[in-house]
Amino acid sequence: MKKVVMVLFITLGMLYAKEMPYKIFVESFAKSDSPRLIRTYNKLKKTLRGYKNLRVVKRPSGKYHVVVVETIMDDKKFKKLYAKIKSLPGHKDAFYRPAPELLKEKSNPDAFQDANVNDDSILREIIKSTLFNNPRVRERVNNYTMIGKYVNSSQKHYYPALEVLSASESYERNPALRYLENLYNSKPIFKTQKQIANRMANASHLVLATSDMFIFEVIRVYLDAVKARYLTDLSSKHVTRLENILNQVNSSISISNKKSQKRKVLNSLKALKADLSTQKASYRKAVSALENVSGMKISKKQLVYPNFSYDFLNSFRSINAIAMKCNSLLRAQRANVLFSQNILSANLSNLDLNKLAKVQSIINYTDYKDRVENTSALLRISHGIYNGKLSKAQAKSIVQNEQKLFNTLKNNLGASLQNSWNSYVKNSNNVKSIIENSNSFKSQFDPKKHRLMNIFDMENKYYNARKNVIIANEYIFHAKYKLLGDMGLLADSFIPNIGKTYIANACSIGK
């Protein structure tokens, strides 16, 4: 039966369009290999951008993701296309099969044109060109650099030192060689390696946290422009469809209640055109906001949904675990807590080793020279016996305040993660449901089976369904990138390994 159906579709394609539907399976990737999947997908889209009736898609297939080229074209053109794809590096194993289901999809031009259009090249370009020009990010980077200079200058206090000393008067010369080494130091953070590390960690994580926040703001503005673009295009196409229906109503002589039906279509058209005018204004405003952020001229074709295919967004538990470990703001505050805790150690002991080798040469009034050589070693221990109750109370108060702030940030992070996850799941389910329902009544758009006004009603339902899908898609992408930001991985997703520039144990998507 399946073979019969396939032959039927292929025959219909040959009769009406002399074109055949094909799917070329280019390459498969493990689900953990998202970066290579996206690179291949983007490169193939760029290579094939000049072809009509063709799209490049990426979708899950069992344990893998696959990159597929879907097209409807005549046999001669297809053979050239297939040969071109196989000649590309890494794609010699590409294979194809007939895809009669694409003929159905082609009957709905919106679905074929809009499906799976994902490209974040312009978004990446905006982020890379603006990130370190942002005043807040630049301030954090400058602070990190200043602390780094302080660390370099202060580290000399923790390494052994060898000093040459010399003093002379008219009758005495005292050259000396002194070796100093700190054996144990439990004084405050600024005088210990551990405290310097905490200060450096705080500055490093604040750079990444501020970068994540700035990037999320850019993404929010970008998604707003993408939504405005798709809503404007959708309304414009729907106006054209309703105008066609109105023309059919005017030209038909078999429609009863022609005036009332014409009035119904006209009223709907009037409301839709007003809505379209509002959406065009919103689109211009959204694009203007994006151009102000980016400093670039943005074309309509560049405003498409971004690529996002990270497999760790499969359970709230895994997301929460990564966020509690990697969230940059939380890690910065954790360093503050450690910093404050060490203030309480100010009254503990300090032990130093001091070795001295000295040569003393004395010339008395009778020109008698006396030369004395001696060496000495000194172990010096110091301990704060009393530092006042006030300073201890202040130190404890600082620790408590920093810990309280850490707990608040942790609770807020948990709430933010839960809200974003709920939004992601809810809107993803809504989109699936809307698409299934809209496809069911869209398939009934056959003038031979339904009256013209029934088709008019179905067109309006389909328009409202697609409008809701566009709005829900913005919520989905917003939630995805918010989760990525809360996980401390947003900057790393656009600039790989950016965290390692500032801190060795930075979290990374590549890990």
Secondary structure, DSSP 4 states (H G I P E B T S, - for coil): -HHHHHHHHHHHHHHHTS-EEEEEEEEEEETT-HHHHHHHHHHHHHHTTT-SSEEEEEEEETTEEEEEEEEEE-HHHHHHHHHHHHHSTT-TT-EEEE-THHHHHHTSHHHHHHTT-B--HHHHHHHHHHGGGSHHHHHHHHHHHHHHHHHHHHGGGGS-EEEEE--B-SSEE--EEEEEEEEEE-S-GGGSHHHHHHHHHHHHHHHHHHHHHHHHHHHHHHHHHHHHHHHHHHHHHHHHHHHHHHHHHHH-SS-TTHHHHHHHHHHHHHHHHHHHHHHHHHHHHHHHHHHHHH-S---GGG--BPP---TTTT-HHHHHHHHHHH-HHHHHHHHHHHHHHGGGGGGS-EEEEEEEEEEEEEE-TT--EEEEEEEEEEEEEE--S---HHHHHHHHHHHHHHHHHHHHHHHHHHHHHHHHHHHHHHHHHHHHHHHHHHHHHHTT--TTTS-HHHHHHHHHHHHHHHHHHHHHHHHHHHHHHHHHHHTT-HHHHHSTT-GGGT-TT---TT-
